Amino acid sequence: MTQPAGSPAVDPAAHPPLAELTTMRVGGPSRRVVVATTETELVDAVREADGAGEPLLVVGGGSNLLVADEGFPGTVVLVRTRGIEVPQDSACGGVTATVAAGEVWDDVVAHAVEHGWSGIEALSGIPGSTGATPVQNVGAYGQEVAQTVAQVRVWDRLEQRVRTMFAADLEFSYRHSVLKESMLGADAPGGAVTPRHVVLSVTFSLRPTELSQPIGYAALADGLGVPLGGRVPLADARAAVLEQRGRRGMVLEAADHDTWSCGSFFTNPILTLHAMARLRARAQEHLGAGGPVPPQFPAGDEAHVKTSAAWLIDRAGFPKGYATVQGRPAGLSTKHTLAVTNRGSARAADVLEVAREVRDGVERVFGVRLVNEPVLVGLQL
């Protein structure tokens, strides 16, 4: 990959590789690294980089990034702010918790469970920082942060001011928000890897109860021995989610290369009803009249449905361990088809190679083009 015209050169000796700051463990060095431990330091670092016209990459837990082997030709701001403030905690009014963007997300979930605050327990074990959760509307096991985010305090890089964005302003949808749209939409600058709005803190509205919110994921309900919609003690719900994630290689473990990933590499496709009918027909052609049928889930409106990316990947000929069992440096997890993993020595190019094979193979067989979930820094799929 060539360096973009006019970009400052990356000095490999100046800073450690971004591989050390991401859960995929790939990526070259940056030109400059700034560690922000307070909100003021975070805003000042972003303003300085933007004022100098430098490329900017804001990094929390690094769990949703795939960075080019050549590195990042600009400023990396590491968000290391801390703090959980609880202005309200009552049986009548509920719990309001404002969390600094740099707080480790799973620590926040654990804190909520310990204090009897429900609403995010199914999001246990998700790596990364709190500030990243509203950007892509993080979700798992029947919950997503859109259900509990009350407001987000941000630094608006365009208007050069701190703003408060309420839940309605964020336009949450499946793995998406207006924050993410500022990187991907038609008005986004080419190659943008940091949203227009840099998250400073997130305020959650939680419920003071020792029981979980209704279990909304079948496998989780089965593991807990309750029906869908049942409720269990918060600690039991968290433990069950961590067990499920662990079996899928979705809880970080340095010795387990199945966890050297960005989590789910592809989002579940949202299809029109007509496109879903075409998918079912393609599946019948490929798998036979009596073969398995693509799953279908609600997608938030009557005109669309959601199907499973993992199902498509597996049925298109990419089972768990694809490329991994052949000894390649990157491959699908041996526990979960949605995770593209670093087997210990992979470079970004190796990860992309496997991801492209999977994406193109699914499209070739089923006519559905999968979309990557992680942010690609200096790369294109």
Protein Blocks (a to p, Z undefined) as FASTA:
>chain_A
ZZdehiacddfklpccfklmcfklpacddfbdcddfbfklmmmmmmmmmmnopacdddfk
lpacccdfkbpabdddddfbecdddfbccfklopaddddfklcfklmmmmmmmnopahjl
mmgoiacdfklmmmnopaeehiafklmmmbdcdddfklopacdddfklnopaehiafklm
mmmmmklcehiabdfbdcfbdcddddddfbdcddfbfklmmmnopaehiacdfklmmmmm
mmmmmmnopaccfklmklmcghjabdcddddfklmmmmmmmmmmmnojklccdddddehi
akbccddfklmmmmnopaghihklnopabdcdfkbmkbccdehjacfklmmmmmmmmmmm
mmmmnopacddfbdcehiaZZ
